[in-house]
Amino acid sequence: MSETSPTFYATDGIHNFRDYGGYPTRGGGRVVSGLLYRSGQHVEASESDLATVAELGIRTVIDLRGNAERERHPCRRPDLWDGEVVFYDGETSSRAPHEPDQPLELTAEAAHGRMLKVYTRMPRNEAMQSIFGQYLRALAERDGASLVHCFAGKDRTGIAAALLHHILGVSRADMLTEFLRTNDAPTYDILERQSLPGIEERLGPLPRDAVNELMQVREAYFDRFMEVVGGEWGSLDAFLDQAIGVDESLRERLNQRFVV
């Protein structure tokens, strides 16, 4: 495993659980490891999974899901856990692709197009802007390790990780690498188990190539988010400042804490 490769934790009921630290930053630093974790939801977390969360010293969970998702899929936490769950009190989803409510043409092209629409809406979604800000402030203010997750741990969570990495001086190429590493997660069966039955109940059986477009991530999805940000705010830094509320003080606190 290379220096920047994440650690995928062996889990029974949590998809894509990994450390997203370790990346080089401008000026010769590196994002700290052992404090920043990401995953999919914890609704099926086993006792072993919860023990891992406790052993890693995770004191803050940032749940990017909205109220309806959290109510339908309540996440398990370790026994006697006295940490904090940060969440947005409302709906955050830009119609997440793992729970579609519109019929799809059963083709890979149509599924890919739907995903592009998700990433087009996400930067404009005021609820997502709010929870991204809550996430970054929690990282700066809370002690101990943190874990950020959504439903699948790939779209909203992937962008959240990218925003932090940009603030910390990680290159665009490494931000994309981290985003795409979701496709290497060894727990894909957990994601399908949690997501696919509900999709196919509404849409009927989907061909494998269409399922892949919905369940995996693509460079085009990442690029679409960045294109919308660039077109409407001019730069990712301007988006972070104007839409997310990331001022110089917050940038400094995040860099002091997470760059070594």
QUITA-V59632 format. One record per pair of residues at least 12 apart in sequence whose ideal C-beta (glycine too) atoms are under 8 Angstrom apart, sorted by the first residue. I is the first residue (numbers start at 1). GAP is how many residues later the second one is. D is the distance in Angstrom with one decimal. If there is no record, write none. Layout:
BEGIN
i,gap,d
I,GAP,D
I,GAP,D
END
This chain:
BEGIN
i,gap,d
3,19,6.5
4,18,5.2
4,19,5.4
4,20,7.2
4,170,6.8
4,173,7.3
5,17,7.7
5,176,7.9
6,12,4.1
6,13,5.3
6,14,6.0
6,16,7.1
6,172,7.4
6,175,6.1
7,12,4.9
8,176,7.5
8,177,5.9
8,178,5.7
8,179,7.5
9,43,5.8
10,176,7.6
11,28,8.0
11,34,7.6
11,35,7.5
11,37,7.8
11,38,4.9
11,41,7.1
11,176,5.9
11,179,7.3
12,32,7.6
12,33,7.7
12,34,3.8
12,36,6.0
12,37,5.7
13,29,7.5
13,30,7.6
13,31,3.2
13,32,5.0
13,33,5.2
13,36,5.8
13,177,6.2
14,25,5.2
14,26,6.2
14,27,7.7
14,28,5.6
14,30,7.3
14,31,5.3
14,35,5.1
14,173,7.2
14,176,6.9
15,24,6.7
15,25,3.6
15,26,7.9
15,137,6.7
15,138,5.7
15,170,6.4
15,172,4.7
15,173,7.4
15,175,4.3
15,176,4.4
15,179,7.3
16,22,7.2
16,23,5.5
16,24,5.2
16,136,7.5
16,137,4.2
16,138,6.6
16,166,5.7
16,169,4.2
16,171,6.3
16,175,7.4
17,20,7.0
17,21,7.6
17,22,4.0
17,23,7.7
17,32,7.7
17,35,7.6
17,136,7.9
17,170,7.3
18,19,6.9
18,20,6.2
18,21,7.2
18,163,7.7
18,167,7.4
19,14,5.6
19,15,6.8
19,17,6.5
19,18,5.7
20,16,5.2
20,17,7.1
20,18,5.2
20,141,5.0
20,145,7.8
20,158,5.9
21,12,4.0
21,13,6.8
21,14,6.5
21,15,4.7
21,237,7.3
23,142,6.4
23,147,4.7
23,151,4.8
23,155,6.8
24,146,7.3
24,147,7.6
24,150,7.1
25,143,5.4
25,144,3.7
25,145,5.7
25,234,5.4
26,143,3.8
27,142,6.8
29,140,7.0
29,230,4.3
29,231,6.3
30,229,7.0
30,230,5.8
31,134,7.0
31,137,5.5
31,139,6.5
31,227,5.8
31,228,6.4
31,229,7.9
32,225,7.8
32,226,5.2
32,227,7.1
32,228,5.0
34,22,7.7
34,111,6.7
35,109,7.7
35,110,4.8
35,111,6.9
35,222,7.9
35,223,6.7
36,103,7.7
36,109,7.3
36,110,6.4
36,125,7.9
36,128,7.5
36,222,6.9
37,19,6.6
37,21,6.3
37,108,6.3
37,109,6.8
37,110,4.2
37,111,7.6
38,109,6.6
38,110,5.2
38,111,6.5
38,115,6.2
38,119,5.3
38,122,7.8
38,123,5.8
39,108,6.3
39,110,4.8
39,114,4.9
39,118,7.6
40,109,6.0
40,110,7.3
40,111,6.6
40,112,5.1
40,113,3.4
40,114,7.5
40,117,7.7
40,150,7.2
40,151,6.4
40,154,7.5
41,24,6.9
41,28,8.0
41,32,5.7
41,34,5.7
41,108,5.9
41,109,7.1
41,110,5.4
41,111,7.7
41,112,7.3
41,153,7.3
42,33,3.9
42,34,5.3
42,35,7.3
42,107,7.0
43,30,4.3
43,31,6.5
43,32,5.5
43,33,6.9
43,151,7.1
44,32,7.9
44,146,7.0
44,149,7.8
44,150,6.7
45,30,7.2
45,31,4.4
50,26,6.2
50,27,7.1
50,28,4.4
50,29,7.4
51,27,7.1
53,24,7.6
53,25,5.5
53,28,7.7
53,94,7.1
54,24,4.3
54,27,6.8
56,89,5.6
57,87,5.3
57,88,4.8
58,25,6.7
58,86,7.0
58,87,4.7
58,88,6.5
58,89,4.9
59,24,4.4
59,25,7.2
59,83,6.2
59,84,6.2
59,85,3.2
59,86,6.4
59,87,7.1
60,23,5.9
60,24,5.4
60,25,7.9
60,26,6.5
60,78,5.5
60,79,7.7
60,82,4.4
60,84,6.8
60,85,7.7
60,86,4.2
60,87,7.4
61,14,7.9
61,16,7.4
61,22,6.6
61,23,7.4
61,24,4.8
61,25,7.1
61,85,7.2
61,86,5.2
61,87,7.8
61,88,7.1
62,23,7.9
62,24,4.6
62,25,7.6
62,69,7.6
62,72,7.0
62,73,4.5
62,76,5.8
62,84,6.5
62,85,7.3
62,86,4.4
62,87,7.5
62,98,7.6
63,12,6.9
63,22,5.7
63,23,7.0
63,24,4.5
63,86,6.3
63,87,7.6
64,23,7.9
64,24,7.7
64,28,6.1
64,64,7.8
64,67,5.6
64,71,7.3
64,84,6.6
64,85,6.8
64,86,4.1
64,92,4.4
64,93,6.2
64,96,6.5
65,22,7.3
65,27,6.5
65,28,7.4
65,84,7.9
65,85,5.5
65,86,5.8
66,22,6.6
66,24,6.1
66,25,3.7
66,26,4.2
66,27,5.5
66,61,7.0
67,22,6.7
67,23,6.3
67,24,6.3
68,23,6.1
69,24,6.6
69,27,7.9
69,30,7.8
69,82,5.9
70,17,6.8
73,78,7.2
73,121,7.8
75,74,8.0
83,61,7.5
84,54,7.7
84,58,6.8
86,48,5.3
86,49,6.8
86,52,4.8
87,44,7.3
87,47,7.9
88,39,5.6
88,42,5.6
88,43,4.1
88,46,6.7
90,37,5.5
91,36,6.2
92,33,7.1
92,35,4.5
92,36,5.6
92,39,5.6
92,64,7.1
94,24,5.1
94,27,3.9
94,28,5.0
94,31,5.3
94,34,7.0
95,22,7.9
95,23,6.6
95,26,7.6
96,22,6.9
96,54,7.6
96,55,5.8
96,56,7.4
96,59,6.7
96,60,7.7
97,14,7.5
97,17,5.8
97,18,5.6
97,21,5.8
97,58,7.3
97,117,4.6
98,53,5.8
98,54,5.1
98,93,7.7
98,96,7.9
98,97,4.0
98,100,7.9
98,101,6.9
98,116,6.6
98,117,7.1
99,52,7.1
99,96,7.4
99,99,6.2
99,100,7.3
100,14,7.0
100,99,6.2
100,102,7.0
100,103,7.0
101,101,7.5
103,99,7.7
103,100,6.2
104,99,5.8
104,102,7.8
104,106,7.4
106,97,7.2
106,98,7.2
106,99,7.9
106,100,5.8
106,101,6.1
106,104,6.0
107,100,7.4
107,102,8.0
107,103,6.0
108,99,7.1
108,101,3.9
108,102,4.8
108,104,7.2
108,105,5.2
110,100,7.2
111,95,7.7
111,99,4.3
111,100,7.7
111,102,3.8
111,103,5.1
112,101,4.5
112,106,7.2
112,108,7.4
114,100,7.5
115,98,6.1
115,99,6.8
115,103,7.1
115,106,5.5
116,104,6.7
116,105,6.7
116,108,5.1
118,37,6.3
118,103,7.6
119,36,7.4
119,102,4.8
119,103,7.6
119,105,4.1
119,106,4.5
119,109,7.5
120,104,5.9
120,105,8.0
120,108,5.6
122,33,7.5
122,34,7.2
122,37,6.4
122,103,6.0
123,102,5.9
123,105,5.0
123,106,5.1
123,109,7.3
123,116,6.6
123,120,7.2
124,104,7.0
124,108,7.4
128,28,6.8
129,114,4.7
129,115,5.8
132,27,7.7
132,28,6.1
132,31,6.1
132,112,5.2
133,111,4.8
133,112,4.8
133,113,7.4
135,13,6.0
135,25,5.5
135,29,7.9
136,27,7.0
136,28,6.6
136,31,7.4
136,108,6.9
136,110,6.2
136,114,6.4
136,118,6.7
137,113,6.7
139,25,6.9
139,115,6.3
139,118,7.3
139,119,7.4
140,110,5.8
140,113,4.1
140,114,5.3
140,117,6.6
141,112,7.9
148,12,5.3
148,13,7.1
151,43,7.9
151,44,7.6
152,39,5.7
152,42,7.9
152,43,6.5
152,63,7.4
153,29,7.2
154,28,4.6
154,62,7.6
154,63,5.2
155,62,7.2
155,66,7.4
158,20,7.8
158,21,4.8
158,24,6.2
158,59,6.1
158,64,7.5
159,66,5.9
161,17,5.9
161,18,7.4
162,13,4.7
162,16,7.1
162,17,6.0
162,60,7.3
163,73,7.8
163,77,6.6
163,81,7.2
164,90,7.0
164,94,7.6
165,13,6.6
166,70,5.6
166,71,7.9
166,74,7.4
167,73,6.9
167,79,6.7
167,84,5.6
167,87,5.5
167,88,7.2
168,86,6.5
168,87,6.0
168,90,5.7
168,91,5.5
169,86,7.5
169,90,7.0
175,47,7.8
176,43,6.4
176,46,5.7
179,38,6.0
179,43,5.0
180,37,6.1
180,39,6.7
180,42,7.7
182,34,7.2
182,35,5.0
183,33,4.9
183,34,6.2
188,27,7.3
191,24,5.9
192,19,7.7
192,23,6.7
195,20,6.8
196,15,6.7
196,19,7.7
199,15,7.3
END
